[in-house]
């Protein structure tokens, strides 16, 4: 499979690195990047082919990954129009809807919308995928293969649910970082050193996540198993319940979902 990236950035770099690491030939990967410095870094780091602008040679590929800022997508799509034939187009610009990207590409129909998250930068991401009707099963598998270079993938049939993917997994790392931040602050308040607070907090989150991933039991059951009657965990959870921690957390995720819907409408405007 030959792949061309439009734009660089951290996510594109992570994907290129993941693809090369998982067996893709560097010679089969191309990047269209305006900046000379960016092109030089990509060539040096991965040995991929780099181009300053769209061309028949640059877009001689099976899949095109659109990796530009959402606000720049409409302008970035225009130079691609003469060179799109049967390539699969994958948009990894947050919030942009399939219909809007298709419109900016002259009604092109072979488009997949992807929502990866920042752990993809270390190969531990999760990506929500949604495809237009014209995308074949083989092309879906191709999209999976590309995005699985940086983590797991999940198909979403109803594009409206992509805002929920953004709210849960796209924004989710920030929620986890906030929790780690709170644990570290509490550890400091209890007299532990910053190094001790960091290790205890991060390793606890990592271990709990691994346990949840490897268990067939629901998270609530795992929580109950840690919560002894009259013990320390029960005291902590009771206090958090009194402070409405869980309700506030859920409300925050719902707010992210609503904001995602608003941004999708805003970013899709042509004016």
N, C-alpha and C positions, 0 to 999 in steps of 0.2 A: 504493500500500500504506500503510495506517495502522498505526502501531506504538505500543504503550504499554510503557514501562519501569516495572517495580516496583523502586524503589530507585535511588539515585544511585551515588556512588563513582567512582573513577578510570576503571574500564573502561566504565561506562555513559556517562560524559562523553565518553570517546574515541569510542565508538560513535555517540553523538548528533552529535558534531562531524563524524565521518566521513560519516555519512548526509547531513547538510545539505550538506557539501562536495561529495558525489557526486550531488547533484540531488534529494534528498528534500525535500519542502516542510516547513518547520518546523511549519506548521499541522497536518500529518499525524502529528506526533510528540507524544506525551503522556508525562508522568512522574508516577508516584505516589510522593511523597517526604514523609515525616513532618515533616522539619525546615523551618520557615519560611525560614530563611536559605538552605538548600540550594535551595528552590524559587525564591527570588528570584535566586540566582546563575544558575540554569539559564535562567530567563526572560530575564535580561539578556544572557547569553552567546549563546543560540541562538534565542530567540524562541519556544520550544516552550510548549505548554500544560502547566500543572502543577496537580496535585491533591493534597490532603492524605490522602485515603483512597480505597479502591476504590469504584467506583460504576458504574452503567450507562453514564454519559457517559464516564467515564475509560477504560472497557474496551470502548468502541465502536471496535473495531480489528480488523485482520487477524492481528496477531501480538503476543504478550505476551512481553517479555523479563524473566526473573526475575534481577535483579541485586542480590541480598542475600547476606549472609554465610551460608555453609552451615549454621552453627549456628542461624540465624534463619529458615531456609527453611520449616520445618514450621509455625511460627506465622504467617509471612507468607502462606502459601498459603490459609489458612482463609477470609479475607475475600474471596478471589477466586471461591469456589465458586458463589455465586448468579449470577455474571456470565459464566461460561465457557459458550459455546455451541459455536461451530465454530472459534474462534481457534487459531492455531498457538502453542504455548507453547515458548519457548526458554530453557533453564536454563543460565546461565553461572556457576553456583556450583560451584567446584572440588570434585571428589570425589563429588558426589551422583549416585546412580544413577537411571536412568530409572524403575525400578519404585518407588523410594521417593518420588520427586516425584509420580508418578502416584497413589500411595496417598494422599498428603497432599492431592491435588486430587480426591479422591473417585473414583479409578479412571479419570480422564481419560486419553485415549490419544494425543492429538495433541501429542506432546512430542518436542523435539529437545534433546539434551545437547551443549553446546558447551564446548570447552576452548581459549580464546584464551591468548596469552602477553603479557608486558608490552611488547614492541615494538609491540603494537597501539596503545599510547599515542601513537606517532608515525606511525601508519598503516603500519607495517612488520611486523605480526604474522603469525602463522600459527595457524589454528584447526582443531582436530579436531572433527568433527561425527558424531553417532550418533543415529539416529532410531528411534522405536517403529514397529511394523508399520502402525499406522493413519495414519501421515504419508504423504500422497500425493507424487507426483513434483513437482507444482506447488508444494507446500508446502516440499519440500526445496530447490527452486530459490529460493523466497522466503527461506529461512534462509540460503542461500549469499549471496544478494544483500545481506542485512543484514550478515553477518559480513565479507563482502569489502570493506565500507566501511573496514575497518581492516587489511586484508592478505589473504593467500591462505587458502584453505580446503581441507580434506581429509576425505573421508567414510571412516568406519570402520564396517565391517559388524558386527563382533563387539564388543559393548560392553566385554567383558573387556579388550580391547586399549586402551581409553581410559586405563587406568593407565599403559600404555607411552607414550601420547601425552603424558600429564602428565610422565612421567619424562624424555622426550626434549625436547619443545618447551616444555612448561609450566615445568619447572625449568631447561631448557637455557640461558636467558640468564644465570643465575647461574654456570653452568660457564664461559661465555665471559667474564664479568666477572672470574672468578677467574684465568683465563688472562691477561687484560689486566693485572690487578693484578700477577701474577708477572712479566710482561714489563717493566712499569714499574719494579718493584723491582729487577730485574736491571740495567736501564738505569741506575738510580741508583747501583747498586753499581759500575758501570763508569764512573762519573764524569759522566754526562749530567745536564743540569738537569731538574727536574720537568716543565717545559714541553716540552722535547725528548723526554723519556721518554713523555709522554702522546701527543704527535703521532705519534711513530714506532710506538708500540704500537697505538693505535686505527686509524691509517691502514693499518697492515699487516694487521690483522684484517679491516677493510672490503675491502681490495683482494683478499685471498685468498678471502674469501667470494664476491665478485663473480666472480672467475676460476673458482671451483668451480661457481657457478651458470650461467655461460655456456659451460662446457666439457661435452662429452659423455663425457669420460674420468673414470674412477673417482678418488676422492680419493687412493688409494694410488699411482696412476700420477702424479698431479700432485705428490705428495710426493717420489716417486723422481726426478722431473725436477729438483727443487731440490737433490737430494742428490748432489753430486759425490763421486766416490771419493777418499777421503783429505782431503776438504775440511772447512770449518767446520761445515756443516750435519750432516754425518755424525758429527762429534765430538759435537755437541749431542744428536743422536738416540740415539747409542750410550749416552751418559750417562743420558739419560731412560729408555732401555730397562733399564739396570742398576738404576735406581731404581723400576722397575715402574710408570712413569707411566701407560701405556696401560691396563694391567691394573687399576690402581687407579681409573682413570676409568670403565672399564666396570663395575667392581664398585659404584661409587657410583651409576651410573644404575640398575643392577639393584636396589639398596637403595631408591632412590626409587620404583621400580615396586612393590616389596613394601609399602612404607609407604603408597602410594596405595591399594592393595587393603585394607589394614587400616583406613585412614581412611574408605573407602567404607562398610565394614561398621559402623564406629562412628557415622558421621554419619547413617546410615539407620535407626538405632534410634529407636523411639518413646518409650522410657522416659527 
